[in-house]
Amino acid sequence: MRLKHLFLAALLVILADFCSTPHSYAAYESYTWPNGDTYHGEWKGNKKHGQGTYTYANGNKYVGQYYESMRHGHGTFYFGEFKFKGEWVYDRPATDGNDAHAAYGHYLWGEEYGHKQQYRKAIIEYNKALSRKHNKWIAFSCYNNTGIIYLHAGDSDQASHSFKKAAEAWPERAYYPYMGLSSLAYKQGNIEKSAEYRQKAFDLVQGSEYKKLEQIYSGYDTDTLKKWVTTFYDSSQLHLAYTELQKQYARRNYREVKRLGEEILRRKYHAGLGVSVEGTFISSVSEEGIASLNGIVEGDRLVEVDGKPVVDSRTAITELANLYDRFGDKINIKIRRKHREITMECHMYYPELETTKRMLREAKRNIAAGNLPDLSKDTEAPRILVLKPGTRRGLTFVAKDSIDFVIIAADNVGVKSLHVDGKSCEPLEGTFAERSLLQGNTKKYRATVRAVEGKKQVTIRAQDADGNVTTKDILLKHSPQLAEKQADFYEHGIAVVIGINKYTLWPSLEFSVSDAEALKEKLQIMGFHRIIELYDHEATKLQINRLLRDTLPKMLGENDRLLIYFAGHGQTETYQHVDNHGQVIKEKEGYIIPVNGEQTNYRGTAISMTSIREAAKDYEAKHVLYVFDSCYSGLGLKRSGGIKKADDYIMKLLSMKAVQIITAGGEDEQVGEEKGHGIFTRYVLLALGGNADLDKDGFITASEIGTYVRPAVSRKTENMQTPKYGWISGEGDFVFWNLASEGM
C-alpha cells in the first residue's frame, strides 16, 4: 500500500515530545524549557524520575510517576477538556482496560504504526480504541487518521465514511476531515464537491473557536494550518471559475469570458507547496499543489527554502509557511535527491492563470472587432463519440446476433435526445474519465443493436434543445474472425502529444510540432478517444506537470491505455557518488526540456525521469507508453521477462500492466530530420502503419515498434542516432490494432 498524506504532519503529531530534558542542569526541583514547558518534581541524575508534574506551554499537563523521563506508573494526563487517568507503561497508557485511558493507548499505537507505514496494524489499533469507552478527541483522531489511510489506499467508500464520522465527532474541528473529503472529491474529478468541503473548512478556520482549539490540541503554530487550508481554498475557487471560463470560451461568449477572466486575474492567491514533511523528508506531494507543478516528488529532502536552511520538521514547516504571501514569485528550493543536491526553481503560480490571460486577450480582440456571435440561439450541433464497439473508420466487425453500444454525446448547452438505430436511449451519468473525453455537457448512453448476416448500417442521432442535429453512421459487418481482432481490449484510449519548435532559451527546432500533429492524426484513426495537445508556448513546465501529475490520474481507469508523445529537446545529467564500499558510482538522469526550460539550470527547470516515473505510479491505466522524440540517457529501463508466444499471446500481454518507453536516442546523439519529419517519428508512423507487425498477427505491440524503429533509425542515420526502448515497470505490452491487416 502506498500512502501519500495530503495533510501537514500536525494531523498525526498531536503531542510534544514527553521525553525532552535539558542537556545539563543542577539538581533543581523545577526546570523550565526554552519553549515554555516546565517540570516540578523528583529527579534521578538528569532524568525525571519519581513523582512529578510536567506542564506544557499550552496548559496541558501530566501529573504522576516517571521512570527515567518516561511516564511509568500511575498518572493523569490533562489534555484540554479531556483527562486520561490510569497506569502508564514506558510512556504509553496501559491498554488492558475499557476506558478512555486504554483507548488513548491504542490510539498511540495506531499513530506509531502509521508513522512506520504499517497501515493495516494502524487501522486495527484505531478500531480497538474506538471499541473502548472513549471521548470525542479519541473518536475524532482515530476516524480522521483512518480516513487518511483509506484515502490513499484508494478505498473511497471507507475514506468517506471515516472522514464523515470524524466531522460528526467534533464539528468545531471538522476542518481536518473536510479537507480529507475535499481531497477525495478532487481525486474523483468532482471539483464542485471538493470546493464545497474546502469552503466549510475555510469558514471554520476563520471562526472564533479555531485559534483556541489549535493552541490546546495541536503541536504547531495556529497560523500554519490556517494558511494550509486557505491555499487549497484559493486553488478550488480558481478551479471553479476556470471551469466556467472554459465553458464560456467554448461557446464564444466573449463578453462573459472577459468578465470571468478579469475576475480570476483580479483575485488574490496565496502560495503553498502542498507537501507534507517528516523531518526534512518530503513524505507526500499533493497532486494539485505547486510542488507537484514544479517537479518536486515524494522522497526528496529539503535542504534550503529561499536560501534558508532546513534542518528538521519545525524549520521545514516554518519556512514553507513563510511562502504564503509569495504567490507569483520564483523561489529557489534546494533538495537532495539520489545522492546530489538540486536547486529547483519553483514558480509559485498556477498554469490556469496563464491560459486565462490568453483567453482574455482573444476575447478583447473579438469584442473590439465586433466578432460577437448571436448567443440567443444555439447553432452548435452535439458531438458523438462511440466507445463501444471498437470501430475502424466507421466499420465494426461482429460475430454475434447483437452488439452493445456505449456512446458519449456532448453539447455546449445540453443533449436533448439520442437515438441508436431509430430507438431512443436514456442518458446515464458517466465517470469523470468519460465526461472528460468531450468538451461541454456530457452524457453517456447504452444501446443493444441486432446484427444481420452480411452488412448493416446503424445510425446514431443526437439532438440538442435548439434542434441542432449530429449523426454518425457505423457499418456492421458479420465476420467472427475479424471481430475477434477488433475486440475492445481497452475501455478508453487517451493520448497526450507535445511538440515544441520555438524554445525561449534553447535552440529552435523545425519539425517537432508537425511531428506531434502527424502522430495525433494517426492515433485518431487508430481509435484513441481523447487526444490532448500542447504546442510551443503552451508546453511550459507548469502546464506539462499539471497534465501529467494532476489531470491524467483523474482521467484514467484500470482498463485504459495512455500514450504520451513528446518532441523537443532532451538532456542527460551525469553524477557520481561513493557507495558503502567506497566505490565511486556513476549514474545518469534524463530530462525532457519544456519551452521555458533553462540551459544552465536544466535540472531545476526541466522535467526529470524521476518526476515522470513518480507520475506514472498514479496512473490506473493498464498500459502506458511514452514515445519521446528527444535524445538522452538515464532512463533506468528493464527488459520484459518474456512471454512464450502462443495462440493467446496477445491476451496474456493484455492481462498484465506495463509502463514502457521508446526514445529517439541516447546521450549526446543528435536527432536526425528528413522529409518534413524527425527521422525517429517518421519511422514510428511507419511502424503504426503496419511495418512493425513483425509476426503478421494483426496487432502491433510497443515492443515490436521498438524492435522495428531501433535498427531502422540507426541505419538511416548511419549509427549517429540509435533509439532506446524498454519497460519502466510491469510485464505487459501496449497493443495497437494493425489497420493495414484489416484492409484499411
ROLUM-804713 format. One line per 3 residues: number of its first residue (from 1); for each residue z negated, x, y of C-alpha. Coordinates in steps of 0.1 Angstrom, whole numbers, plus 5000, padded with zeros to 4 digits. Each point is the difference from the previous one (the first is absolute). Last residue first. Layout:
NUM	Z,X,Y; ...;
***
This chain:
744	5441,4921,4998; 5012,5003,4965; 4966,4997,4984;
741	5000,5038,4992; 5008,5007,5037; 4969,4981,5010;
738	4977,5025,4983; 4967,4983,5002; 4973,5021,5016;
735	4968,5012,4982; 4971,5021,5013; 4985,5019,4971;
732	4966,4998,4982; 4976,5028,4993; 4976,4999,5029;
729	4994,5023,5030; 5018,5022,5024; 5030,5001,4976;
726	5030,5023,5004; 5030,5010,5021; 5013,5030,5018;
723	5033,5004,5017; 5017,5035,5001; 5017,5011,5032;
720	5017,5033,5006; 5011,5001,4964; 5037,4999,5009;
717	4995,4969,5021; 5020,4978,4977; 4986,5016,4969;
714	4964,4994,5010; 5008,4965,5011; 5015,4991,4967;
711	4973,5019,4980; 4971,4981,5016; 5017,4966,5005;
708	5006,4990,4964; 4966,5009,4985; 4983,4986,5031;
705	5019,4968,4997; 4993,4998,4963; 4963,5005,5007;
702	5002,4971,5025; 5014,4978,4973; 5035,4984,5000;
699	5006,4972,4975; 5031,4987,4983; 4995,5020,4968;
696	5026,5026,5008; 4978,5029,4990; 5005,5019,5033;
693	4999,4970,5023; 4998,5024,5029; 5037,4995,5010;
690	4995,4963,5003; 5001,4993,5038; 4964,5009,5002;
687	5009,5036,4991; 5029,5000,5025; 4975,4989,5027;
684	4976,5027,4990; 5029,5025,5000; 5008,4991,5036;
681	4963,5001,5009; 4998,5037,4988; 5032,5010,5017;
678	4988,4986,5034; 5026,4975,5010; 5030,4997,5023;
675	5025,5017,4977; 4977,5030,4993; 4965,5013,5009;
672	4978,5026,4984; 4962,5000,5004; 4988,5036,5005;
669	4976,5016,4975; 4969,5018,5014; 4976,4981,4976;
666	5016,4978,4974; 5028,4975,4998; 5012,4964,5007;
663	4969,4983,4986; 4995,4976,4971; 4966,4984,4995;
660	4982,4979,4974; 4970,4977,4998; 4998,4983,4966;
657	4984,4971,4982; 5007,4993,4964; 5015,4968,4984;
654	5034,5006,5017; 5005,5033,4982; 4992,4984,4967;
651	5024,4971,5008; 5028,5025,5008; 4995,5018,4966;
648	5000,4968,4980; 5030,5009,4979; 4986,5036,4996;
645	4997,5031,5020; 4969,5021,4994; 4978,4999,5031;
642	4992,5032,5019; 4968,5013,5014; 5015,4997,5034;
639	5003,5032,5020; 4974,5008,5027; 5004,5004,5037;
636	4977,5017,5025; 5024,4994,5029; 4993,5033,5018;
633	5036,5008,5008; 5023,4989,5027; 5036,4988,5007;
630	5009,4966,5014; 5019,4970,4987; 4968,4985,4985;
627	5003,4974,4973; 4966,4987,4991; 4998,4976,4970;
624	4971,4976,4993; 4998,4980,4968; 4975,4973,4989;
621	4989,4992,5035; 4963,4998,5007; 5004,5025,5028;
618	4966,5013,5012; 5002,5034,4982; 5035,5005,5015;
615	4984,5003,5035; 4979,5030,4988; 5031,5017,4985;
612	5018,4996,5034; 4970,5014,5019; 4998,5030,4977;
609	5038,5004,5002; 4994,5005,5037; 5014,4980,5029;
606	5006,5021,5032; 4978,5005,5031; 4970,5021,4988;
603	5019,5021,4975; 5030,5002,5023; 4980,5018,5026;
600	5026,5025,5012; 5031,4978,4992; 4986,4967,5013;
597	5007,4966,4985; 5012,4972,5024; 5029,4988,4978;
594	4979,5003,4968; 5002,5032,4980; 4995,4998,4962;
591	4974,5024,4987; 4995,5021,4968; 4969,5020,4991;
588	5000,5033,4982; 4974,5021,4982; 4993,5037,4995;
585	4969,5010,4980; 4983,5033,5006; 4977,5007,4970;
582	4963,5006,5005; 4990,4981,4969; 4988,4969,5019;
579	5033,4997,5018; 5011,5018,5032; 5023,4981,5023;
576	5036,5000,5011; 5024,4980,5022; 5037,4991,5001;
573	5011,4971,5020; 5034,4985,4994; 5021,4979,5024;
570	5023,4971,4999; 5025,4987,5026; 5017,4966,4997;
567	5011,4974,4975; 4972,4980,4984; 5004,4974,4972;
564	4971,4980,4986; 5007,4978,4969; 4975,4974,4989;
561	5000,4980,4968; 4979,4969,4993; 4981,4988,4969;
558	4965,5009,5013; 5005,4985,5034; 5010,5016,5032;
555	4999,4987,5036; 4964,5008,5009; 5003,5036,4989;
552	5033,5003,5020; 4986,4991,5034; 4970,5024,5003;
549	5006,5034,4986; 5038,5004,4999; 5009,4977,5029;
546	4973,5010,5023; 5006,5036,4990; 5036,4998,5010;
543	4992,4983,5033; 4973,5025,5009; 5021,5030,4991;
540	5029,4987,5020; 5031,4986,4983; 5010,4974,5027;
537	5015,5026,5023; 5026,5010,4973; 5004,4972,4974;
534	4975,4979,4980; 5012,4974,4976; 4982,4976,4976;
531	5020,4986,4971; 4988,4968,4983; 5014,4984,4969;
528	5016,5029,4983; 5029,4987,4978; 5023,5029,4994;
525	5024,4989,5028; 4971,5002,5025; 4991,5035,4986;
522	5036,5012,5007; 5000,4988,5035; 4966,5016,5007;
519	5013,5033,4985; 5029,5000,5025; 4976,4992,5029;
516	4978,5030,4990; 5029,5023,4997; 5014,4988,5034;
513	4966,5008,5016; 4997,5034,4984; 5036,5010,5008;
510	5000,5023,5030; 4966,5017,5004; 4983,5011,5032;
507	4979,5031,5002; 4962,4994,5001; 4979,4991,5031;
504	5010,4964,5008; 5022,4994,4970; 5033,4980,5002;
501	5014,4996,4965; 4972,4983,4982; 5005,4976,4970;
498	4973,4979,4983; 5008,4975,4972; 4972,4979,4985;
495	5007,4979,4969; 4983,4971,4983; 5011,4984,4967;
492	4980,4970,4989; 4992,4986,4965; 5014,5029,4981;
489	5016,5000,4965; 5018,4968,5007; 5026,5001,4972;
486	5035,5011,5009; 5005,5021,4969; 4988,4971,4978;
483	5023,4976,5019; 5029,5023,4992; 4996,4995,4963;
480	4992,4963,5002; 5031,4992,5020; 5003,4965,5015;
477	5010,5004,5036; 4981,4985,5030; 5016,5003,5034;
474	4976,4999,5028; 5010,4984,5033; 4979,5003,5032;
471	4999,4973,5027; 4984,5000,5034; 4996,4969,5022;
468	4989,4994,5036; 4989,4963,5003; 4974,5005,5027;
465	4971,4998,4976; 5014,5027,4977; 5023,4997,4970;
462	5003,5021,4969; 5027,4996,4973; 5002,5019,4967;
459	5032,4994,4982; 5004,5007,4963; 5034,5008,4986;
456	5005,4997,4962; 5019,5022,4976; 5007,5000,4963;
453	4976,4979,4979; 4976,4982,5022; 4967,5007,5018;
450	4973,4976,5010; 4982,5009,5032; 4963,5004,5004;
447	4986,5002,5035; 4973,5018,5020; 4995,5003,5037;
444	4981,5024,5023; 4996,4994,5038; 5004,5023,5030;
441	4996,4994,5037; 5018,5030,5015; 5012,5033,4987;
438	5008,5004,4963; 4984,5021,4973; 4966,4999,5016;
435	4992,4966,4987; 5006,5012,4964; 4977,5030,5004;
432	4973,4978,5016; 5003,4976,4970; 5020,4969,5002;
429	4987,4965,5009; 5022,4974,4983; 5027,4976,5014;
426	5012,4971,4978; 5036,5002,4988; 5027,4973,5005;
423	5027,4999,4974; 5037,5004,5008; 5004,5033,4979;
420	4971,5014,5019; 4989,4981,5032; 4977,5013,5028;
417	4986,4979,5028; 4984,5002,5034; 4998,5038,5004;
414	4981,5011,5030; 5004,5012,5036; 5014,5035,4996;
411	5011,4991,4965; 4992,5013,4966; 5009,4993,4964;
408	4987,5019,4969; 5014,4989,4966; 4988,5002,4964;
405	5026,4986,4976; 4994,4993,4963; 5030,4998,4976;
402	5009,4975,4974; 5020,4998,4968; 4993,5037,4992;
399	5019,5033,5003; 5009,5001,5037; 5020,5025,5021;
396	4996,4997,5037; 5028,5007,5026; 4995,4999,5037;
393	5007,5036,5006; 4977,5010,4972; 4972,4974,4995;
390	4966,5002,4985; 4987,4966,4993; 4977,4999,5018;
387	4992,5013,5035; 5027,4981,5018; 4997,5005,5038;
384	5011,4973,5024; 5001,5001,5038; 4998,4969,5022;
381	5025,4993,5027; 4994,5009,5037; 5012,4974,5025;
378	4966,4986,5010; 5003,4977,5029; 4978,5002,5031;
375	5002,5038,4997; 5032,5003,5020; 5006,5038,4999;
372	4991,5021,5030; 5024,5028,5010; 4994,4996,5037;
369	5006,5037,5005; 4965,5005,5015; 4985,4980,4971;
366	5019,5020,4975; 4990,5033,5015; 4963,4989,5002;
363	5000,4989,4963; 5015,5034,4990; 4973,5019,5019;
360	4973,4978,4985; 5013,5005,4965; 5000,5038,5005;
357	4965,5000,5014; 4988,4978,4971; 5014,5026,4976;
354	4979,5027,5017; 4969,4977,4998; 5006,4993,4964;
351	4997,5037,4993; 4962,4999,5007; 4984,5028,5019;
348	4974,5028,4998; 5026,5026,4993; 4984,5024,4976;
345	5013,5036,5001; 4986,5013,4967; 4988,5036,5001;
342	5001,5013,4964; 4974,5022,4983; 5007,5014,4966;
339	4987,4999,4964; 5015,4966,4990; 4992,4981,5032;
336	4975,5009,5028; 5004,4979,5031; 5004,5008,5037;
333	5004,4969,5022; 5020,5005,5031; 5001,4969,5021;
330	5031,4985,5017; 4989,4973,5024; 5010,4963,5000;
327	4966,4987,4991; 4973,5026,5010; 4972,4975,5008;
324	4987,4998,4965; 5006,5036,4992; 4963,5007,5004;
321	4993,4980,4969; 5018,5026,4980; 4978,5027,5015;
318	4968,4982,4992; 5011,4990,4965; 5009,5036,4991;
315	4969,5014,5017; 4978,4977,4979; 5019,5005,4968;
312	4998,5038,5001; 5014,5031,5017; 5028,4988,5023;
309	5009,5024,5027; 5014,4988,5034; 5036,5009,5009;
306	5012,4964,5001; 4985,4994,4966; 4994,5031,4980;
303	4995,5009,4963; 5004,4966,4983; 5007,5003,4963;
300	5030,4983,4984; 4993,4981,4968; 5015,4967,5010;
297	5030,5006,5022; 5009,5008,5036; 5037,4994,5006;
294	5000,4988,5036; 5004,4963,4994; 4973,5002,4973;
291	4976,5015,5025; 5009,4973,5026; 4988,4972,4977;
288	5021,4974,4981; 4996,5014,4965; 4963,5008,5007;
285	4992,5035,4988; 4972,5007,4975; 4976,5028,4990;
282	5008,5024,5027; 4977,5030,4993; 4980,5014,5029;
279	4968,4985,4987; 5011,4969,4983; 5026,4985,5024;
276	5017,4966,5004; 5033,4999,5019; 5016,4976,5024;
273	5010,5025,5027; 4987,4979,5028; 5016,4994,5034;
270	4995,4971,5023; 5026,4977,5015; 5003,4984,5034;
267	5026,4973,5003; 5028,5003,5025; 5025,5011,4974;
264	4995,4970,4978; 5001,4976,5030; 5032,5016,5013;
261	5016,4996,4966; 4989,4964,4996; 5014,4989,5034;
258	5032,5019,4996; 5006,4988,4965; 4993,4965,5012;
255	5027,5004,5026; 5023,5016,4975; 5000,4972,4974;
252	5026,5019,4979; 4987,4981,4969; 4994,5033,4982;
249	4982,5012,5032; 4978,4969,4999; 4990,5007,4964;
246	4994,5037,5006; 4977,4992,5030; 4980,4976,4979;
243	4994,5027,4975; 4991,5025,5028; 4974,4976,5014;
240	4983,4996,4967; 5002,5037,4991; 4987,5010,5035;
237	4970,4977,4997; 4993,5015,4965; 5001,5035,5014;
234	4976,4992,5028; 4975,4984,4976; 5003,5032,4978;
231	4991,5021,5031; 4972,4976,5009; 4983,5000,4966;
228	4999,5038,5000; 4987,5002,5036; 4972,4976,4991;
225	4991,5020,4969; 4997,5032,5020; 4983,4984,5030;
222	4968,4993,4980; 4994,5036,4993; 4995,5006,4963;
219	4974,4995,4973; 5004,4962,5000; 4973,4974,4993;
216	4977,5001,5030; 5023,5012,5028; 5028,4979,4985;
213	4980,4968,5002; 4989,5006,5036; 5035,5008,5011;
210	5017,4970,4984; 4975,4973,5010; 5014,4995,5036;
207	5036,4994,4988; 5030,5022,5006; 4998,5013,4964;
204	5002,4964,4988; 5031,4990,5020; 5019,5030,4986;
201	4991,4992,4964; 5012,4964,5005; 5032,5012,5017;
198	5005,5025,4971; 4998,4971,4976; 5026,4980,5018;
195	5023,5030,5004; 5000,5005,4962; 5008,4963,4995;
192	5030,5003,5024; 5013,5033,4986; 5001,4986,4964;
189	5019,5029,4984; 4978,5002,4969; 4986,5033,5012;
186	4992,4985,5033; 4981,4971,4984; 4979,5025,4981;
183	4994,5021,5031; 4989,4969,5019; 4976,4990,4972;
180	4984,5034,5002; 4998,4999,5038; 4983,4966,4996;
177	4977,5015,4974; 4986,5025,5026; 5001,4977,5030;
174	4978,4976,4980; 4969,5016,5015; 4987,4968,5016;
171	5013,4979,4971; 4977,5017,4974; 5003,4987,4965;
168	5030,4978,5008; 5020,5030,5012; 4990,5020,4969;
165	5011,4970,4978; 5034,4999,5018; 5004,5038,4994;
162	4992,4996,4963; 5024,4971,4994; 5028,5016,5019;
159	4996,5032,4980; 4998,4982,4967; 5033,4981,5008;
156	5018,5030,5014; 4994,5023,4970; 5021,5029,5011;
153	4975,5027,4992; 4999,5007,5037; 4986,4965,5009;
150	4978,4999,4969; 4981,5030,5011; 4997,4988,5036;
147	4988,4966,4989; 4973,5015,4978; 4987,5018,5031;
144	4999,4968,5019; 4984,4980,4973; 4973,5026,4994;
141	4993,5005,5037; 4998,4963,5009; 4979,4990,4970;
138	4976,5029,5004; 4996,4993,5037; 4997,4963,4993;
135	4969,5005,4978; 4997,5004,4963; 4985,4986,4968;
132	5019,5019,4974; 5035,4990,4988; 5016,5013,5032;
129	4986,5035,4994; 5013,4999,4964; 5034,4990,5014;
126	5000,5030,5024; 4990,5023,4971; 5029,4987,4978;
123	5024,5003,5030; 4990,5037,5005; 5004,5007,4963;
120	5036,4987,5002; 5006,5020,5031; 4991,5035,4989;
117	5015,5015,5031; 4971,5023,5005; 4992,4984,5033;
114	5001,4966,4983; 4977,5011,4972; 4975,5010,5027;
111	5003,4966,5018; 4996,4981,4967; 4968,5021,4993;
108	4987,4991,5035; 5007,4963,4994; 4982,5001,4966;
105	4969,5014,5018; 5003,4974,5027; 5000,4973,4974;
102	4968,5015,4985; 4983,4997,5034; 5015,4965,5006;
99	4982,4987,4969; 5005,4998,4963; 4984,5032,4989;
96	5011,5031,4980; 5023,5015,5026; 4976,5026,5016;
93	5009,5007,5036; 5016,5034,5004; 4987,5032,5016;
90	4989,5017,4968; 4985,4968,4985; 4987,4974,5025;
87	4976,4972,4990; 4998,4968,5021; 5007,4985,5034;
84	5034,4995,5016; 4996,4981,5033; 5027,4984,5021;
81	5000,4990,5037; 5012,5035,5011; 4995,5022,4969;
78	4963,5005,4993; 4998,5022,4968; 4968,4996,4981;
75	4984,5025,4977; 4985,5007,4965; 5010,5032,4983;
72	5028,5023,5010; 5019,5001,5033; 5014,5035,4999;
69	4989,5028,5023; 4983,5019,4972; 4983,4969,4986;
66	4993,4973,5026; 4978,4969,5000; 5001,4971,5023;
63	5011,4986,5034; 5038,5001,5007; 5013,4991,5034;
60	5028,4983,5020; 4995,5002,5037; 5035,5013,5011;
57	4986,5036,5003; 4988,4999,4964; 4963,4999,4991;
54	4987,5019,4970; 4965,4992,4991; 4980,5021,4975;
51	4979,5003,4969; 5006,5030,4978; 5027,5027,5004;
48	5025,5004,5029; 5013,5035,4996; 4995,5032,5019;
45	4970,5011,4979; 4985,4969,4986; 4996,4974,5028;
42	4980,4969,5006; 5008,4974,5027; 5018,4992,5033;
39	5038,5003,5000; 5022,4994,5029; 5038,4993,5005;
36	5012,5005,5036; 5033,5019,4993; 4983,5033,5008;
33	4974,4995,4973; 4964,4991,5007; 4972,5014,4979;
30	4964,4989,4993; 4971,5014,4980; 5009,5036,5010;
27	5004,5027,4974; 5019,5022,5024; 5038,4996,5001;
24	5031,5013,4983; 5035,4986,4990; 4990,4965,5009;
21	5002,4973,4973; 5028,4977,4990; 4994,4982,4967;
18	5004,4964,5012; 5035,5006,5012; 5010,4970,5023;
15	5007,4966,4986; 5031,4978,4999; 5026,5024,4987;
12	5023,4975,4982; 5016,4981,5029; 4991,5028,5024;
9	5027,5022,4983; 5024,4981,5021; 5022,4974,4984;
6	5035,5001,4984; 4986,5015,4968; 5029,5010,4977;
3	4990,4998,4964; 5023,5011,4972; 4990,4986,4966;
***
